[in-house]
Amino acid sequence: MLFRSDGNTMKSFRPFSRVHVIFICLALSWSSSYSSLATAETEALSQPGTLQSVLAKKSLRIGVSLFTPWTIKQRDGQLVGFEIDVGKQLAKDLGVKPEFHVLEWEKIMPALLKREIDIIAAGMVITPQRALKFNFSQPYDSSGIGLVTNIPLTKTFNGPHDLNRSEVTITAVTGSISEDVASRVFPNATIKTLSSSQQAIQAVAKGKVHAYVEHEPITTFIALDNPETVDEPLSKPLLETREGFAVNKGDPDFINFLNAWVISHDADAWLSSAHNYWFEGVEWRKDLATNP
């Protein structure tokens, strides 16, 4: 089966240069619309610096979104994940308490502009378009955009070009980079966006859509958890990304601190250690499985 993995080795689709051209265009021009944020942006620019406010109130409001393994809500309501570890360490180094705000993806950027949160730490991909609205720190992590397919719906497909048809439905999370990638790589397919990763996972696992475009390693976990119905057919990501902290414009002191934080914890290997635990290892999955 051309859309199935063979043992531990995933099959690569044949190269197709048109996609490579699209990837170059993605790096140069992101077309996501942010017009709904204009009013909030103006309000954000008129506010005092965030760093001084955080230090004064001794609390850091961190915007996160539920994407495994960035942020996971356990059955007991506790939050764990890469971004939770990052947020806790960031707050510790500031000498303040972390206050996590779990938001749907399409609501997280407006929340920052309205100053309902102080910072976004949610695996947010740095793009030129987003940088027009926010200040980004240096990248503190990297990942890639991949895809998973529903096996019964795609068993006769010969390659990724078969997904680029009007009768094919591909899902992605609303307002995400994955939505942009899906639209550009598969312009002829029907793109159906959903408000959460959980909804998209159910859609592809139950055969409501042909494919789901999402960050790695989410795609790998979906295939592992649904081996009979979901496959991860690509050996390389559709797009490699860099993620950074996002804060409001007019916060140079906060950005300076965040850049210093990234440099310091890159040098002492704390960031790479946290990344390897959550993105390369499987121990945390065992721990979650035994969590009451």
VMD Tcl script that draws the C-alpha trace (Angstrom):
set ca {
  {0.00 0.00 0.00}
  {1.62 3.18 -1.11}
  {0.17 5.28 1.68}
  {1.28 2.89 4.46}
  {4.50 2.84 6.45}
  {6.68 -0.28 6.13}
  {7.72 -1.33 9.62}
  {9.63 1.48 11.27}
  {10.64 3.02 7.97}
  {8.19 5.39 6.32}
  {7.98 5.52 2.54}
  {8.91 8.74 0.80}
  {6.73 10.11 -1.95}
  {8.40 10.89 -5.23}
  {9.79 14.46 -5.31}
  {7.62 17.04 -6.92}
  {9.24 20.39 -7.61}
  {6.06 22.42 -7.58}
  {5.78 21.90 -3.82}
  {9.35 23.10 -3.35}
  {8.46 26.34 -5.14}
  {5.45 26.74 -2.87}
  {7.65 26.33 0.19}
  {9.92 29.15 -0.98}
  {6.88 31.35 -1.47}
  {5.71 30.50 2.05}
  {8.94 31.79 3.52}
  {8.59 35.07 1.64}
  {4.90 35.83 1.83}
  {2.40 34.62 4.42}
  {-1.10 35.54 3.44}
  {-3.02 34.94 6.66}
  {-5.44 37.73 7.41}
  {-5.07 39.68 10.65}
  {-7.53 42.51 9.95}
  {-9.69 41.52 12.93}
  {-6.75 42.36 15.23}
  {-6.28 45.98 14.11}
  {-8.20 47.69 16.94}
  {-6.58 45.58 19.64}
  {-3.16 46.27 18.14}
  {-3.63 50.03 18.51}
  {-4.64 49.59 22.15}
  {-1.62 47.38 22.86}
  {0.84 49.95 21.55}
  {-0.42 52.58 24.00}
  {0.21 50.49 27.14}
  {3.26 50.60 29.47}
  {6.02 47.97 29.21}
  {5.08 44.40 30.06}
  {8.31 43.47 31.85}
  {7.88 46.18 34.49}
  {4.25 45.16 34.98}
  {5.14 41.47 35.35}
  {7.84 42.20 37.92}
  {5.54 44.52 39.86}
  {2.64 42.09 40.12}
  {5.01 39.08 40.48}
  {2.98 37.05 38.01}
  {3.49 36.13 34.35}
  {0.33 35.44 32.33}
  {1.29 32.91 29.67}
  {-0.96 32.13 26.72}
  {-0.91 28.47 25.68}
  {-3.03 26.28 23.42}
  {-3.73 22.55 23.64}
  {-1.40 20.88 21.16}
  {0.44 17.69 22.10}
  {3.20 17.74 23.28}
  {3.40 21.55 23.58}
  {0.54 21.75 26.11}
  {-1.48 18.80 27.39}
  {-4.33 18.82 29.89}
  {-4.32 15.70 32.04}
  {-7.49 14.03 33.24}
  {-7.03 15.65 36.63}
  {-6.91 19.09 34.98}
  {-3.18 19.62 35.44}
  {-1.22 21.07 32.53}
  {1.98 19.42 31.30}
  {4.07 19.68 28.16}
  {7.03 21.38 26.58}
  {5.55 24.89 26.79}
  {4.49 24.32 30.39}
  {8.08 23.46 31.31}
  {9.29 26.49 29.34}
  {6.77 28.79 31.00}
  {7.64 27.58 34.48}
  {11.36 28.02 33.90}
  {10.81 31.46 32.37}
  {8.76 32.58 35.37}
  {11.31 31.12 37.78}
  {14.10 33.10 36.13}
  {11.99 36.25 36.37}
  {11.30 35.58 40.05}
  {7.52 35.50 39.50}
  {4.70 32.94 39.43}
  {3.50 31.45 36.11}
  {-0.20 31.86 35.31}
  {-1.22 29.73 32.33}
  {-4.17 30.78 30.17}
  {-5.42 27.97 27.90}
  {-6.92 29.48 24.75}
  {-8.18 28.22 21.41}
  {-5.66 29.02 18.71}
  {-7.72 31.68 16.94}
  {-8.21 33.51 20.26}
  {-4.63 33.52 21.51}
  {-3.32 36.43 19.39}
  {-6.26 38.76 20.14}
  {-5.79 37.95 23.85}
  {-2.19 39.17 23.69}
  {-3.12 42.37 21.87}
  {-5.87 43.06 24.42}
  {-3.28 42.45 27.19}
  {-5.31 39.64 28.69}
  {-2.01 37.72 28.66}
  {1.61 38.92 28.82}
  {3.22 36.48 26.41}
  {2.43 33.68 23.97}
  {4.40 30.47 24.50}
  {2.54 28.07 22.27}
  {4.87 26.81 19.58}
  {4.08 29.92 17.57}
  {5.83 29.91 14.21}
  {7.70 33.11 13.41}
  {6.49 34.62 10.13}
  {6.93 38.08 8.56}
  {3.17 38.66 8.63}
  {2.91 37.92 12.34}
  {5.96 40.09 13.02}
  {3.97 43.05 11.73}
  {1.65 42.60 14.72}
  {3.95 41.28 17.44}
  {7.56 41.29 18.56}
  {9.17 37.86 18.45}
  {12.08 36.63 20.51}
  {14.88 34.63 19.00}
  {13.70 31.09 18.16}
  {13.74 28.79 21.15}
  {12.51 25.71 19.32}
  {11.99 24.27 15.85}
  {9.65 21.75 14.29}
  {8.04 20.90 10.97}
  {4.65 20.73 9.30}
  {3.63 17.21 8.30}
  {0.44 15.36 7.47}
  {-1.47 12.20 8.23}
  {-3.97 10.45 6.00}
  {-6.99 8.24 6.55}
  {-5.97 4.80 5.28}
  {-9.33 3.56 3.93}
  {-9.99 6.84 2.08}
  {-6.53 7.04 0.50}
  {-5.62 3.39 -0.10}
  {-5.79 3.81 -3.90}
  {-3.73 7.03 -3.94}
  {-0.32 6.94 -5.60}
  {1.26 10.00 -4.02}
  {0.66 13.46 -2.54}
  {-0.51 14.79 -5.90}
  {-3.63 12.64 -5.46}
  {-4.55 14.78 -2.44}
  {-4.63 17.87 -4.64}
  {-8.12 17.23 -6.05}
  {-11.44 18.94 -5.47}
  {-13.08 15.77 -4.16}
  {-10.43 15.46 -1.42}
  {-11.02 17.11 1.96}
  {-8.04 18.16 4.07}
  {-8.34 19.62 7.54}
  {-6.14 21.96 9.61}
  {-6.60 24.06 12.72}
  {-8.18 27.46 12.04}
  {-5.67 30.32 11.84}
  {-2.61 28.08 12.06}
  {0.43 27.92 9.80}
  {-0.76 24.42 8.94}
  {-3.86 25.93 7.36}
  {-1.67 28.16 5.20}
  {0.54 25.25 4.18}
  {-2.44 23.04 3.33}
  {-3.99 25.77 1.16}
  {-0.77 26.41 -0.75}
  {0.45 22.85 -1.20}
  {-3.00 21.50 -2.08}
  {-4.79 24.44 -3.76}
  {-7.34 22.24 -5.54}
  {-8.40 20.29 -2.45}
  {-11.24 21.31 -0.15}
  {-9.69 22.75 3.04}
  {-11.93 22.32 6.07}
  {-10.63 24.10 9.16}
  {-11.51 23.07 12.71}
  {-11.08 24.98 15.96}
  {-8.86 22.46 17.75}
  {-6.32 19.74 17.15}
  {-8.54 17.28 19.01}
  {-11.38 17.84 16.55}
  {-9.05 17.43 13.58}
  {-7.60 14.19 14.98}
  {-11.08 12.73 15.33}
  {-11.99 13.85 11.82}
  {-9.07 12.07 10.14}
  {-9.27 8.98 12.39}
  {-12.99 8.52 11.70}
  {-12.70 9.13 7.96}
  {-14.52 12.44 7.87}
  {-11.54 13.95 6.00}
  {-8.84 12.46 3.79}
  {-5.89 14.13 5.51}
  {-4.86 16.40 8.36}
  {-1.97 18.87 8.03}
  {-0.32 19.60 11.39}
  {2.93 20.15 13.27}
  {5.22 17.24 13.85}
  {5.39 15.26 16.09}
  {1.60 15.52 16.48}
  {1.29 13.67 13.17}
  {3.51 10.85 14.42}
  {1.49 10.46 17.63}
  {-1.79 10.36 15.70}
  {-0.50 7.54 13.48}
  {0.86 5.62 16.49}
  {-2.45 5.94 18.36}
  {-4.58 4.98 15.34}
  {-2.53 2.36 13.44}
  {-5.50 0.79 11.68}
  {-6.99 3.96 10.27}
  {-4.26 6.64 10.10}
  {-0.90 6.71 8.33}
  {1.97 9.22 8.27}
  {3.14 8.81 4.65}
  {5.89 11.44 4.34}
  {9.49 10.92 5.46}
  {10.21 14.66 5.45}
  {8.07 17.60 6.64}
  {6.20 19.77 4.18}
  {7.80 22.79 5.83}
  {10.41 23.34 8.54}
  {9.56 26.05 11.08}
  {11.08 28.12 13.89}
  {9.10 29.07 16.99}
  {9.54 32.07 19.28}
  {7.90 33.91 22.17}
  {5.43 36.58 21.02}
  {4.89 39.81 22.95}
  {3.27 43.12 22.14}
  {4.97 45.85 20.16}
  {6.65 48.52 22.27}
  {8.21 46.02 24.69}
  {11.96 46.24 23.97}
  {12.95 45.47 27.57}
  {10.87 42.29 27.56}
  {12.29 41.19 24.20}
  {15.83 41.85 25.45}
  {15.17 39.65 28.47}
  {13.59 36.88 26.37}
  {16.48 36.88 23.90}
  {18.96 36.66 26.77}
  {16.89 33.83 28.27}
  {16.95 31.87 24.99}
  {20.71 32.39 24.55}
  {21.42 31.35 28.14}
  {19.29 28.19 28.10}
  {20.52 27.25 24.67}
  {24.07 27.47 25.99}
  {23.38 25.42 29.12}
  {21.42 22.83 27.06}
  {18.23 23.26 29.10}
  {16.19 23.94 25.95}
  {17.60 20.99 24.04}
  {17.03 18.72 27.05}
  {13.38 19.81 27.33}
  {12.90 19.45 23.57}
  {14.37 15.95 23.52}
  {12.18 14.83 26.41}
  {8.92 16.01 24.84}
  {9.62 15.60 21.13}
  {12.06 12.71 20.87}
  {11.25 10.54 23.87}
  {8.24 8.42 24.83}
  {8.53 8.31 28.62}
  {6.04 11.13 29.06}
  {3.46 9.17 27.04}
  {3.83 6.27 29.48}
  {3.45 8.67 32.40}
  {0.28 10.15 30.92}
  {-1.17 6.70 30.32}
  {-0.82 5.89 34.03}
  {-2.04 9.29 35.24}
  {-5.37 8.84 37.12}
}
mol new
graphics top color blue
foreach p $ca { graphics top sphere $p radius 0.5 }
foreach p [lrange $ca 0 end-1] q [lrange $ca 1 end] { graphics top cylinder $p $q radius 0.2 }
display resetview
